[in-house]
Amino acid sequence: MAPAVLISGLTKRFESKRGAVTALDGLDLTVPEGTIHGLLGPNGAGKTTVVRILSTLLTPDGGKAEVFGLDVVKDAWRVRAAIGFTGQSVAVDFMLTGRENLVMIGKLFGLSKSVSTARADELLERFDLVEAGARQVRTYSGGMQRRLDLAASLIAKPRLLFLDEPTTGLDPRSRIEVWRSVTELRKEGATVLLTTQYLEEADQLADSLSVLGGGKVIANGTPDELKAQVGPDWVDVTLVDTESVAKAEELLRSKLGVEPVTDTENLGVHAPVAEGGLADVVYLLKEAGIEVGNVALRRPTLDDVFLKVTGRSAEAAAQNENGSKVGAR
């Protein structure tokens, strides 16, 4: 069975006032069917370009891109019948009601009026928009508009859904509502390709991730696999006095064979540990009679991964992306 997405050696260049811009430089990517795959990367890494090529909105300059075994150039019309797309901006008519929007989109896909109406009612219920369905979309909150936009992309039951930064600009509650909806899609067997600037979102939703840089995949794996590449977990211990800090430091060095980092000012000792190391640290401190104020396990984050493979934090990359829209994305 062909994967949902198969990309090999994909290239794309754009001309700008500053000269030629290479958006994709021999990119390879595979997304298994029935999974959520996240694309991360700074501005200019090529995330949106990948999505636009896969959704047949752009033609690549070289390489190959397939959706369910269909070439996105040669079989563009068949690809379009298998996909749905939700972009960064809500793409519905604000003067129509929610139900009218969905029925209209269903007709544009060639569905009959009865089928479009039935599908619209089904999706309004699924996205908790039944009561709002008779109201004009201009009266909706941002989260409701985004959920309607997501519902619109599902009207024809696509096998593959592209979500290009679907929660940008939403408040935390609305973002969580969209996360719930996306998770439900995967449970029903749909494949989702997600681009996002929110690392928490990628961590919550994605089964696997690809970090893009310079138009190529520079890191690939599950969220946990990528975090493991950054380094081990750390145990953060807060003691009750400076004497205990020194004792804990020496104890962890001698018993665990690690090199702790101390923070005397804040009465802290921090040490890298293997899996299950938190329990070992707690046991050693208790056996030694060292009084502890707090013990916590700190795992590497996706921001640590982003910083390691791109050379800057995700926050800095997002600020740059919001401040500069020039060049490839």
C-alpha positions in Angstrom: 0.0 0.0 0.0 1.3 3.4 -1.0 2.0 5.9 1.8 -0.3 9.0 2.0 2.6 11.2 0.9 5.8 10.2 -0.8 8.3 13.0 -1.8 11.7 12.3 -3.4 14.3 15.0 -4.4 11.7 17.8 -4.6 13.0 21.2 -5.7 11.4 24.6 -6.1 12.8 28.0 -6.8 11.2 31.4 -6.9 12.3 34.7 -8.4 12.2 37.8 -6.3 13.6 41.3 -6.3 16.5 40.0 -4.4 17.2 37.2 -7.0 16.4 33.5 -7.1 15.2 31.9 -3.9 15.5 28.2 -3.3 12.5 27.1 -1.4 13.0 23.3 -1.7 16.4 21.7 -2.3 16.0 18.0 -2.9 13.5 17.4 -0.1 12.6 13.8 0.8 9.5 13.0 2.9 7.2 10.0 3.6 4.0 10.2 5.6 2.2 6.9 6.4 -1.5 6.7 5.9 -3.7 7.3 9.0 -1.2 9.4 10.9 -0.7 13.1 11.8 2.7 14.3 10.5 4.0 17.7 11.6 6.3 20.0 9.6 8.4 22.4 11.6 11.0 24.9 10.6 11.8 28.6 10.6 10.7 31.1 8.0 12.0 30.2 4.5 12.4 26.5 5.4 9.9 25.4 2.8 6.9 24.2 4.9 4.1 26.0 3.1 5.8 25.4 -0.3 5.6 21.6 0.4 1.9 21.9 1.3 1.1 24.0 -1.8 2.9 21.5 -4.1 1.1 18.5 -2.5 -2.2 20.2 -2.8 -1.5 21.0 -6.5 -1.4 24.7 -6.0 2.2 24.9 -7.1 4.2 22.9 -9.7 7.6 21.7 -8.5 10.7 22.4 -10.6 12.2 18.9 -10.0 11.8 15.7 -8.1 8.7 13.7 -7.4 5.7 14.1 -5.2 2.9 11.6 -4.8 -0.4 11.5 -2.8 -1.6 7.9 -2.3 0.5 6.9 -5.3 -0.8 9.7 -7.5 1.6 12.1 -9.1 0.7 15.6 -8.0 1.4 17.0 -11.5 0.3 14.3 -13.9 -2.7 13.2 -11.7 -3.6 16.6 -10.3 -7.4 16.3 -10.7 -7.4 12.8 -9.0 -5.2 14.2 -6.2 -7.6 17.1 -5.6 -10.5 14.6 -5.1 -8.6 12.9 -2.3 -7.5 16.0 -0.3 -8.8 18.8 1.9 -7.0 22.0 2.7 -7.3 24.5 5.6 -5.0 27.4 5.2 -3.8 30.1 7.6 -6.8 32.4 6.9 -10.4 31.4 7.2 -11.8 30.7 3.7 -15.6 30.9 4.2 -18.2 33.5 3.3 -18.8 35.7 6.4 -22.2 36.9 5.1 -23.6 33.4 4.7 -24.7 31.2 7.6 -22.5 28.3 8.7 -24.9 25.8 7.2 -25.2 27.8 3.9 -21.4 27.8 3.6 -21.1 24.0 4.0 -24.0 23.3 1.6 -22.5 25.6 -1.0 -19.0 24.0 -0.7 -20.6 20.6 -1.0 -22.3 21.6 -4.3 -19.0 23.0 -5.6 -17.6 19.5 -5.0 -20.4 18.1 -7.2 -22.5 16.7 -4.4 -26.3 16.9 -4.7 -28.3 19.3 -2.7 -29.7 16.6 -0.4 -26.2 15.0 0.1 -24.6 18.5 0.7 -27.3 19.4 3.3 -27.0 16.1 5.1 -23.2 16.4 5.2 -23.5 20.0 6.4 -25.7 19.0 9.3 -23.4 16.1 10.2 -20.4 18.4 10.3 -22.1 21.1 12.2 -22.9 18.6 14.9 -19.4 17.1 14.8 -17.8 20.5 15.4 -20.3 21.7 18.0 -21.8 24.3 15.7 -25.4 23.2 15.4 -26.9 26.2 17.3 -24.7 28.6 15.4 -25.4 26.9 12.0 -28.3 29.3 11.2 -26.3 32.5 12.1 -24.1 34.5 9.7 -20.4 33.5 10.1 -19.5 37.2 10.8 -21.1 36.7 14.3 -18.8 33.7 15.1 -15.9 33.8 17.4 -12.4 33.2 16.0 -12.5 29.6 17.3 -15.9 28.9 15.8 -14.8 30.4 12.4 -11.8 28.1 12.4 -13.9 25.0 13.3 -16.3 25.9 10.4 -13.3 26.3 8.1 -12.1 22.9 9.1 -15.5 21.4 8.6 -15.6 22.9 5.1 -12.4 21.1 4.2 -14.0 17.8 5.2 -17.3 18.2 3.3 -16.1 15.7 0.6 -14.5 13.3 3.1 -10.9 13.7 2.0 -8.4 10.9 2.8 -5.6 13.5 3.3 -6.1 16.8 5.1 -3.5 19.7 4.9 -3.5 22.0 7.9 -1.3 25.0 7.3 -0.9 26.7 10.7 -4.6 26.1 11.6 -4.6 27.7 15.0 -2.5 30.9 14.3 -4.2 33.8 16.1 -6.6 31.7 18.2 -6.9 32.0 22.0 -5.8 28.9 24.0 -9.4 27.6 24.5 -10.1 27.8 20.7 -6.8 26.2 19.9 -7.6 23.2 22.2 -11.0 22.8 20.5 -9.3 22.6 17.1 -6.8 20.1 18.5 -9.7 17.9 19.7 -11.2 18.0 16.2 -7.9 17.1 14.5 -7.4 14.1 16.9 -10.9 12.8 16.1 -10.0 12.9 12.4 -7.0 10.6 12.9 -9.2 8.2 15.0 -11.4 7.9 11.9 -8.5 7.0 9.7 -7.8 10.3 8.0 -4.2 11.4 7.3 -3.2 14.9 8.4 -0.1 16.9 7.3 0.3 19.8 9.7 2.5 22.9 9.6 2.6 24.9 12.8 4.7 27.5 14.6 3.4 26.2 18.0 5.7 23.4 19.3 3.2 22.5 22.0 0.7 21.9 19.2 3.1 19.6 17.3 3.9 17.7 20.5 0.2 17.2 21.3 -1.0 16.2 17.8 1.8 14.7 15.7 2.7 11.0 15.5 5.8 12.0 13.7 7.7 15.2 12.8 10.0 16.6 10.2 12.1 19.7 10.9 12.9 21.6 7.7 15.9 23.9 7.1 17.3 25.2 3.9 14.6 23.4 1.8 15.5 20.0 3.2 14.5 17.7 6.1 17.2 18.1 8.7 15.6 16.1 11.5 12.9 13.4 11.4 11.2 11.1 13.9 8.5 10.9 16.6 8.4 13.8 19.2 10.1 11.5 21.8 12.7 10.3 19.3 13.7 13.9 18.4 13.8 14.9 22.1 16.0 11.9 22.9 18.5 13.2 20.2 19.0 16.4 22.2 20.2 14.8 25.3 19.1 12.9 28.5 16.4 13.8 31.0 17.5 16.0 34.0 16.5 15.8 37.6 16.2 19.2 39.3 16.6 19.0 43.1 15.9 21.9 45.5 17.5 21.5 48.9 16.9 23.3 52.2 20.3 24.8 52.8 23.7 25.3 51.2 25.3 22.4 53.2 22.7 20.0 51.7 23.5 21.3 48.2 27.2 20.3 48.6 26.2 16.9 50.1 23.7 16.2 47.3 26.2 17.2 44.6 28.8 14.8 45.9 26.3 12.0 46.5 25.0 12.1 42.9 28.5 12.3 41.5 29.8 9.3 43.4 26.7 7.1 43.2 25.4 7.8 39.7 28.6 8.7 38.0 27.3 11.9 36.6 28.5 15.5 36.8 25.8 17.6 38.6 25.3 21.3 38.0 24.8 23.3 41.2 22.9 26.5 41.7 23.9 27.6 45.2 22.0 30.8 45.1 18.7 28.9 44.6 19.8 25.8 46.6 19.5 23.7 43.5 21.3 20.6 42.1 20.7 19.5 38.6 21.9 16.2 37.2 21.5 14.2 33.9 19.8 10.9 34.4 18.9 7.8 32.4 15.3 6.5 32.1 14.0 5.8 35.6 16.7 7.9 37.1 14.2 10.1 39.1 13.4 7.2 41.4 17.2 6.5 41.9 17.9 10.1 42.9 15.0 10.2 45.4 16.1 6.9 47.0 19.7 8.0 47.3 18.8 11.4 48.9 16.4 9.7 51.3 19.0 7.0 52.3 21.6 9.7 52.9 19.2 11.7 55.1 19.4 14.8 52.9 16.3 16.9 53.4 14.8 17.9 50.1 12.4 20.8 49.3 11.4 19.6 45.8 12.4 17.1 43.1 11.3 17.3 39.5 12.1 15.6 36.2 12.8 17.9 33.3 12.7 16.4 29.8 14.1 17.9 26.7 11.4 19.9 24.7 10.7 20.3 21.1 12.1 23.8 21.5 15.4 22.2 22.5 15.2 20.1 19.3 14.4 23.2 17.2 17.3 25.1 18.7 19.7 22.3 18.1 18.9 21.6 14.5 18.1 25.1 13.3 20.4 27.2 15.5 17.7 29.3 16.9 14.6 28.9 19.2 11.2 28.5 17.8 10.1 31.7 19.4 12.8 33.7 17.6 11.9 31.9 14.3 8.2 32.8 14.8 9.1 36.5 15.5 11.2 36.6 12.4 8.4 35.0 10.3 5.8 37.4 11.6 8.1 40.3 11.0 9.2 39.3 7.5 7.2 37.7 4.8 9.8 38.1 2.0 11.1 34.9 0.3 10.0 31.3 0.3 8.0 29.7 3.1 
